[in-house]
Amino acid sequence: MANLYIPEEERNLSPAEIEALDKRRQWGLTLQVIGGQFAFFAVLLTLWSGQDVTYSPPGIHPMFYYNILAVVLAVVFGGWGTLLKRGRPEFQSW
């Protein structure tokens, strides 16, 4: 009997295709971790960017720009990693 927990398109894969699928999911997890790290740094940068916007001359706000960059990179890496990690894993730890 077929394992109904595996999506329909993943049930009849060759060993090479399974290897590529596992590699894709590993990269997805790696990119999600990088996105999480950027999100953490964006939270830390929020303190400095608020002070930077308040006390820096108009138009010169490097910490604010770093904070915006960190938020954008967190969203991009997190979304890209989630896209690559789609599907059900072979083994679950629950």
KOLFIDO-793754 format. One record per residue: residue number from 1; residue in one letter; chain; x, y, z of N, C-alpha, C, O in turn. Coordinates in pm, 1 decimal, padded with zeros to 6 digits, always signed. Layout:
<fitis>
(fiti NUM,A,A,(X,Y,Z),(X,Y,Z),(X,Y,Z),(X,Y,Z))
...
</fitis>
This chain:
<fitis>
(fiti 1,M,A,(+00084.2,-00117.6,+00000.0),(+00000.0,+00000.0,+00000.0),(+00089.2,+00124.5,+00000.0),(+00190.9,+00129.9,+00069.1))
(fiti 2,A,A,(+00049.4,+00222.2,-00077.4),(+00127.3,+00345.1,-00089.2),(+00117.9,+00425.7,+00039.8),(+00016.4,+00423.4,+00109.4))
(fiti 3,N,A,(+00224.7,+00495.9,+00069.6),(+00226.6,+00584.5,+00185.1),(+00148.8,+00710.6,+00148.2),(+00195.6,+00790.9,+00067.4))
(fiti 4,L,A,(+00030.6,+00728.3,+00206.8),(-00055.7,+00839.8,+00170.9),(-00011.6,+00971.6,+00232.8),(-00067.3,+01076.5,+00200.4))
(fiti 5,Y,A,(+00087.4,+00968.1,+00321.3),(+00138.5,+01091.7,+00380.2),(+00234.1,+01165.0,+00286.1),(+00260.6,+01283.9,+00304.1))
(fiti 6,I,A,(+00285.9,+01093.4,+00185.2),(+00375.8,+01153.8,+00088.0),(+00290.2,+01214.8,-00023.0),(+00195.8,+01150.7,-00069.0))
(fiti 7,P,A,(+00320.8,+01337.2,-00067.2),(+00242.7,+01397.8,-00175.8),(+00244.5,+01311.6,-00302.2),(+00338.5,+01235.7,-00325.8))
(fiti 8,E,A,(+00140.6,+01324.5,-00381.8),(+00122.7,+01241.3,-00502.0),(+00242.9,+01249.6,-00596.3),(+00285.4,+01147.8,-00650.9))
(fiti 9,E,A,(+00298.3,+01370.3,-00615.9),(+00408.2,+01385.8,-00711.7),(+00540.6,+01329.7,-00660.4),(+00636.0,+01318.7,-00737.5))
(fiti 10,E,A,(+00548.9,+01293.7,-00532.0),(+00673.3,+01241.8,-00475.1),(+00669.4,+01091.4,-00450.5),(+00764.9,+01037.2,-00394.8))
(fiti 11,R,A,(+00565.7,+01023.9,-00488.9),(+00552.4,+00881.8,-00456.3),(+00633.9,+00789.6,-00545.6),(+00675.0,+00682.6,-00500.8))
(fiti 12,N,A,(+00658.1,+00827.3,-00668.9),(+00724.3,+00738.0,-00764.0),(+00853.9,+00799.4,-00815.9),(+00877.1,+00800.7,-00936.8))
(fiti 13,L,A,(+00937.3,+00849.5,-00728.2),(+01062.2,+00912.6,-00768.7),(+01174.8,+00809.6,-00776.0),(+01175.5,+00710.9,-00702.4))
(fiti 14,S,A,(+01268.1,+00834.1,-00864.5),(+01386.9,+00749.3,-00873.7),(+01484.4,+00789.1,-00761.7),(+01468.8,+00895.4,-00701.6))
(fiti 15,P,A,(+01583.4,+00705.8,-00733.5),(+01680.5,+00741.5,-00628.5),(+01752.5,+00874.4,-00656.6),(+01779.5,+00949.7,-00563.1))
(fiti 16,A,A,(+01783.7,+00904.2,-00781.9),(+01849.7,+01031.4,-00814.5),(+01757.0,+01149.0,-00788.4),(+01801.1,+01254.2,-00742.0))
(fiti 17,E,A,(+01629.5,+01131.6,-00817.9),(+01532.4,+01238.8,-00793.0),(+01510.6,+01260.1,-00643.6),(+01490.9,+01373.1,-00598.8))
(fiti 18,I,A,(+01514.0,+01151.6,-00566.6),(+01501.2,+01163.0,-00421.8),(+01621.7,+01236.4,-00363.9),(+01607.9,+01318.1,-00272.9))
(fiti 19,E,A,(+01739.3,+01206.7,-00417.3),(+01861.2,+01274.9,-00373.3),(+01852.0,+01425.1,-00400.6),(+01888.1,+01506.4,-00315.5))
(fiti 20,A,A,(+01803.6,+01461.3,-00519.4),(+01787.6,+01602.9,-00554.8),(+01682.9,+01669.7,-00466.5),(+01699.0,+01785.4,-00427.9))
(fiti 21,L,A,(+01575.9,+01597.6,-00434.4),(+01472.2,+01651.1,-00346.7),(+01526.4,+01676.3,-00206.2),(+01498.7,+01780.3,-00146.3))
(fiti 22,D,A,(+01603.3,+01581.6,-00154.0),(+01663.9,+01599.7,-00021.8),(+01761.9,+01716.2,-00020.6),(+01766.1,+01792.5,+00076.0))
(fiti 23,K,A,(+01840.3,+01730.7,-00126.3),(+01936.5,+01840.7,-00136.0),(+01862.2,+01975.6,-00139.6),(+01904.1,+02072.6,-00076.4))
(fiti 24,R,A,(+01751.3,+01979.2,-00215.0),(+01671.4,+02102.2,-00222.0),(+01615.6,+02139.4,-00084.7),(+01616.4,+02256.3,-00046.2))
(fiti 25,R,A,(+01567.5,+02039.9,-00011.9),(+01511.1,+02067.3,+00121.1),(+01619.1,+02108.0,+00220.8),(+01593.6,+02189.6,+00309.4))
(fiti 26,Q,A,(+01740.4,+02051.7,+00207.5),(+01850.8,+02094.3,+00293.8),(+01886.4,+02239.7,+00267.3),(+01909.3,+02316.2,+00361.0))
(fiti 27,W,A,(+01891.3,+02278.3,+00140.3),(+01918.1,+02418.4,+00107.1),(+01806.6,+02508.3,+00159.0),(+01832.7,+02619.7,+00204.5))
(fiti 28,G,A,(+01682.5,+02460.7,+00152.4),(+01569.8,+02538.1,+00204.5),(+01584.4,+02564.6,+00352.8),(+01561.5,+02676.5,+00398.8))
(fiti 29,L,A,(+01622.6,+02462.1,+00428.3),(+01642.7,+02480.9,+00572.0),(+01758.2,+02575.9,+00599.2),(+01750.1,+02659.1,+00689.6))
(fiti 30,T,A,(+01866.7,+02564.2,+00521.3),(+01980.6,+02654.0,+00538.9),(+01939.9,+02798.8,+00515.0),(+01978.4,+02887.7,+00591.0))
(fiti 31,L,A,(+01862.4,+02822.6,+00410.0),(+01819.0,+02959.0,+00380.9),(+01721.4,+03011.0,+00486.0),(+01720.7,+03130.6,+00515.2))
(fiti 32,Q,A,(+01639.4,+02923.4,+00543.1),(+01550.9,+02965.6,+00651.7),(+01631.3,+03006.5,+00774.8),(+01595.6,+03102.8,+00842.6))
(fiti 33,V,A,(+01738.4,+02934.9,+00803.8),(+01824.0,+02970.0,+00917.2),(+01891.0,+03105.0,+00893.0),(+01897.5,+03188.1,+00983.6))
(fiti 34,I,A,(+01940.8,+03127.2,+00771.6),(+02002.9,+03255.5,+00739.4),(+01900.1,+03367.8,+00751.4),(+01931.4,+03474.7,+00803.7))
(fiti 35,G,A,(+01778.4,+03344.6,+00703.7),(+01671.5,+03443.9,+00717.5),(+01639.5,+03473.8,+00863.4),(+01614.6,+03588.9,+00899.1))
(fiti 36,G,A,(+01640.0,+03371.7,+00947.3),(+01617.1,+03392.2,+01090.3),(+01727.7,+03473.6,+01155.3),(+01702.1,+03556.5,+01242.6))
(fiti 37,Q,A,(+01850.5,+03449.5,+01112.1),(+01961.8,+03527.7,+01165.7),(+01950.6,+03673.7,+01124.1),(+01976.1,+03762.7,+01205.2))
(fiti 38,F,A,(+01913.2,+03699.5,+01000.6),(+01893.4,+03837.5,+00957.9),(+01778.4,+03902.9,+01034.0),(+01785.5,+04021.3,+01066.7))
(fiti 39,A,A,(+01672.3,+03826.6,+01062.5),(+01560.9,+03881.8,+01140.3),(+01606.6,+03917.3,+01281.2),(+01566.7,+04020.8,+01334.6))
(fiti 40,F,A,(+01688.7,+03834.0,+01341.3),(+01741.7,+03862.4,+01474.2),(+01825.9,+03989.9,+01472.3),(+01812.8,+04074.3,+01561.0))
(fiti 41,F,A,(+01912.6,+04003.9,+01371.1),(+01995.2,+04123.8,+01360.9),(+01910.5,+04247.3,+01333.8),(+01943.3,+04356.4,+01380.4))
(fiti 42,A,A,(+01802.1,+04231.0,+01259.0),(+01713.5,+04344.7,+01233.1),(+01648.3,+04393.7,+01361.9),(+01630.6,+04514.0,+01381.6))
(fiti 43,V,A,(+01612.9,+04300.5,+01449.0),(+01555.6,+04340.4,+01578.3),(+01659.4,+04416.0,+01661.2),(+01627.4,+04516.8,+01724.1))
(fiti 44,L,A,(+01782.6,+04367.7,+01661.1),(+01887.9,+04437.9,+01735.2),(+01917.7,+04574.8,+01673.9),(+01941.0,+04671.4,+01746.6))
(fiti 45,L,A,(+01916.9,+04583.6,+01542.9),(+01945.1,+04710.5,+01476.1),(+01835.1,+04813.6,+01496.9),(+01857.8,+04932.9,+01476.8))
(fiti 46,T,A,(+01716.6,+04769.5,+01536.8),(+01606.7,+04862.9,+01558.5),(+01642.2,+04966.7,+01664.0),(+01603.8,+05083.0,+01651.7))
(fiti 47,L,A,(+01714.2,+04926.6,+01766.3),(+01753.9,+05020.5,+01871.1),(+01842.5,+05130.8,+01814.8),(+01820.6,+05248.9,+01841.8))
(fiti 48,W,A,(+01942.3,+05091.8,+01736.4),(+02035.7,+05190.7,+01682.9),(+01973.8,+05272.4,+01570.7),(+02006.0,+05390.2,+01555.2))
(fiti 49,S,A,(+01885.2,+05211.6,+01492.0),(+01827.7,+05287.9,+01381.4),(+01732.0,+05395.4,+01433.0),(+01722.4,+05502.5,+01373.2))
(fiti 50,G,A,(+01662.0,+05368.9,+01541.4),(+01576.6,+05472.7,+01600.3),(+01657.9,+05591.1,+01648.3),(+01620.4,+05706.3,+01626.4))
(fiti 51,Q,A,(+01767.5,+05563.2,+01712.8),(+01855.4,+05670.1,+01758.4),(+01919.4,+05741.1,+01639.7),(+01937.6,+05862.8,+01642.8))
(fiti 52,D,A,(+01953.3,+05667.0,+01536.3),(+02015.4,+05723.8,+01416.9),(+01919.6,+05819.7,+01346.6),(+01959.9,+05928.3,+01304.7))
(fiti 53,V,A,(+01793.4,+05780.2,+01333.5),(+01695.0,+05865.5,+01267.9),(+01669.7,+05991.3,+01350.1),(+01645.4,+06098.5,+01294.7))
(fiti 54,T,A,(+01675.5,+05977.9,+01481.9),(+01648.3,+06092.7,+01569.1),(+01762.5,+06193.1,+01568.7),(+01737.8,+06313.5,+01562.8))
(fiti 55,Y,A,(+01885.9,+06147.0,+01574.6),(+01998.1,+06238.5,+01597.1),(+02086.0,+06265.4,+01475.3),(+02167.0,+06358.0,+01480.4))
(fiti 56,S,A,(+02074.8,+06190.4,+01367.1),(+02160.2,+06213.3,+01249.9),(+02105.5,+06327.4,+01165.0),(+01986.8,+06359.3,+01171.9))
(fiti 57,P,A,(+02192.2,+06388.5,+01085.2),(+02144.0,+06492.0,+00992.9),(+02046.8,+06433.2,+00890.9),(+02050.0,+06312.9,+00864.9))
(fiti 58,P,A,(+01961.4,+06515.9,+00833.4),(+01863.8,+06464.0,+00734.8),(+01933.0,+06398.6,+00615.6),(+02029.0,+06453.0,+00561.0))
(fiti 59,G,A,(+01884.4,+06283.3,+00576.4),(+01937.0,+06212.2,+00460.5),(+02054.5,+06121.4,+00488.7),(+02093.6,+06043.4,+00401.9))
(fiti 60,I,A,(+02112.1,+06129.0,+00607.7),(+02228.3,+06045.5,+00640.8),(+02189.2,+05958.0,+00760.1),(+02202.6,+05998.3,+00875.6))
(fiti 61,H,A,(+02141.5,+05839.8,+00729.9),(+02096.5,+05748.0,+00835.0),(+02148.8,+05607.4,+00805.8),(+02070.3,+05520.8,+00766.9))
(fiti 62,P,A,(+02279.0,+05581.7,+00823.3),(+02332.7,+05450.3,+00784.1),(+02273.5,+05333.7,+00862.8),(+02248.3,+05228.4,+00804.3))
(fiti 63,M,A,(+02250.9,+05348.4,+00991.0),(+02195.9,+05236.3,+01069.0),(+02052.2,+05206.6,+01027.2),(+02010.2,+05090.9,+01026.4))
(fiti 64,F,A,(+01977.5,+05309.8,+00992.7),(+01841.5,+05289.0,+00943.5),(+01845.0,+05210.8,+00812.5),(+01763.9,+05120.5,+00791.6))
(fiti 65,Y,A,(+01939.6,+05245.7,+00723.8),(+01951.9,+05174.7,+00597.1),(+01995.6,+05029.4,+00619.1),(+01947.8,+04939.2,+00550.3))
(fiti 66,Y,A,(+02085.7,+05006.7,+00714.3),(+02125.8,+04868.9,+00746.8),(+02007.7,+04790.0,+00802.1),(+01993.1,+04671.2,+00773.5))
(fiti 67,N,A,(+01924.4,+04855.6,+00880.7),(+01808.1,+04788.5,+00937.0),(+01709.3,+04750.0,+00826.4),(+01657.6,+04638.3,+00825.7))
(fiti 68,I,A,(+01683.6,+04840.4,+00734.9),(+01594.4,+04809.5,+00622.8),(+01652.0,+04695.1,+00539.4),(+01579.2,+04604.4,+00499.1))
(fiti 69,L,A,(+01782.5,+04699.6,+00513.8),(+01847.8,+04592.5,+00438.3),(+01834.5,+04458.1,+00510.3),(+01807.0,+04356.3,+00446.8))
(fiti 70,A,A,(+01853.9,+04457.3,+00642.2),(+01843.1,+04332.6,+00718.8),(+01700.8,+04277.4,+00714.7),(+01682.0,+04156.2,+00704.1))
(fiti 71,V,A,(+01600.8,+04364.3,+00723.0),(+01461.1,+04319.0,+00717.4),(+01430.3,+04260.5,+00579.7),(+01367.3,+04155.2,+00569.4))
(fiti 72,V,A,(+01474.8,+04328.8,+00473.8),(+01449.0,+04279.8,+00338.3),(+01518.4,+04145.3,+00316.8),(+01458.7,+04053.4,+00260.5))
(fiti 73,L,A,(+01643.8,+04132.7,+00360.9),(+01715.6,+04005.8,+00344.6),(+01650.8,+03894.2,+00426.6),(+01646.8,+03779.6,+00382.0))
(fiti 74,A,A,(+01600.2,+03926.1,+00545.4),(+01531.8,+03824.6,+00626.8),(+01408.0,+03772.5,+00554.9),(+01382.1,+03652.1,+00554.0))
(fiti 75,V,A,(+01332.3,+03862.2,+00495.3),(+01211.3,+03820.7,+00423.6),(+01246.8,+03741.0,+00297.9),(+01183.4,+03639.9,+00268.1))
(fiti 76,V,A,(+01347.7,+03786.6,+00224.9),(+01386.5,+03718.6,+00100.7),(+01440.8,+03578.8,+00129.9),(+01396.8,+03481.2,+00069.1))
(fiti 77,F,A,(+01536.5,+03568.7,+00222.9),(+01594.3,+03438.0,+00252.9),(+01490.9,+03345.4,+00317.0),(+01486.5,+03226.7,+00284.9))
(fiti 78,G,A,(+01408.9,+03397.4,+00406.0),(+01306.3,+03314.4,+00468.6),(+01204.1,+03263.6,+00368.6),(+01166.7,+03146.3,+00371.6))
(fiti 79,G,A,(+01158.9,+03351.5,+00279.9),(+01061.5,+03310.4,+00178.6),(+01119.8,+03213.1,+00078.0),(+01054.8,+03116.0,+00039.3))
(fiti 80,W,A,(+01243.1,+03239.6,+00035.8),(+01309.6,+03151.3,-00060.0),(+01333.6,+03013.5,+00002.6),(+01314.1,+02911.0,-00062.6))
(fiti 81,G,A,(+01376.2,+03011.9,+00129.6),(+01397.8,+02885.0,+00198.4),(+01269.1,+02806.8,+00217.1),(+01267.9,+02684.5,+00202.8))
(fiti 82,T,A,(+01161.6,+02876.0,+00248.6),(+01032.5,+02809.4,+00264.4),(+00984.9,+02753.0,+00131.3),(+00926.6,+02644.7,+00126.5))
(fiti 83,L,A,(+01009.7,+02826.3,+00023.4),(+00972.1,+02777.7,-00108.8),(+01050.1,+02650.8,-00144.2),(+00992.8,+02556.4,-00198.5))
(fiti 84,L,A,(+01179.8,+02648.0,-00113.9),(+01260.3,+02530.1,-00144.4),(+01227.7,+02411.5,-00054.3),(+01245.3,+02296.6,-00094.8))
(fiti 85,K,A,(+01180.8,+02437.7,+00065.8),(+01157.4,+02331.2,+00164.1),(+01015.3,+02274.7,+00156.3),(+00976.2,+02194.0,+00240.7))
(fiti 86,R,A,(+00938.6,+02316.3,+00056.4),(+00799.1,+02272.1,+00047.8),(+00790.3,+02120.1,+00032.0),(+00885.9,+02055.4,-00010.7))
(fiti 87,G,A,(+00675.9,+02065.4,+00066.7),(+00656.3,+01921.0,+00061.5),(+00669.4,+01860.1,+00200.2),(+00696.2,+01930.2,+00297.8))
(fiti 88,R,A,(+00650.5,+01731.2,+00207.7),(+00660.7,+01661.8,+00336.5),(+00794.2,+01591.8,+00347.1),(+00836.9,+01526.3,+00252.1))
(fiti 89,P,A,(+00861.7,+01603.9,+00461.4),(+00987.6,+01530.2,+00479.5),(+00961.8,+01380.3,+00493.0),(+00852.1,+01337.2,+00528.4))
(fiti 90,E,A,(+01064.6,+01303.2,+00464.1),(+01049.3,+01157.9,+00472.8),(+01028.8,+01113.5,+00616.6),(+00945.0,+01027.6,+00644.3))
(fiti 91,F,A,(+01105.1,+01171.9,+00708.1),(+01094.4,+01137.0,+00848.9),(+01056.3,+01260.6,+00928.3),(+01099.5,+01371.4,+00896.4))
(fiti 92,Q,A,(+00976.3,+01241.8,+01030.6),(+00937.5,+01352.9,+01116.0),(+00974.9,+01319.7,+01259.9),(+00978.0,+01203.1,+01299.5))
(fiti 93,S,A,(+01002.7,+01421.9,+01335.8),(+01048.1,+01399.1,+01473.7),(+00938.4,+01433.0,+01573.6),(+00966.2,+01495.6,+01675.9))
(fiti 94,W,A,(+00817.5,+01394.2,+01547.3),(+00710.5,+01421.4,+01641.5),(+00654.8,+01298.5,+01695.9),(+00562.8,+01303.2,+01777.6))
</fitis>
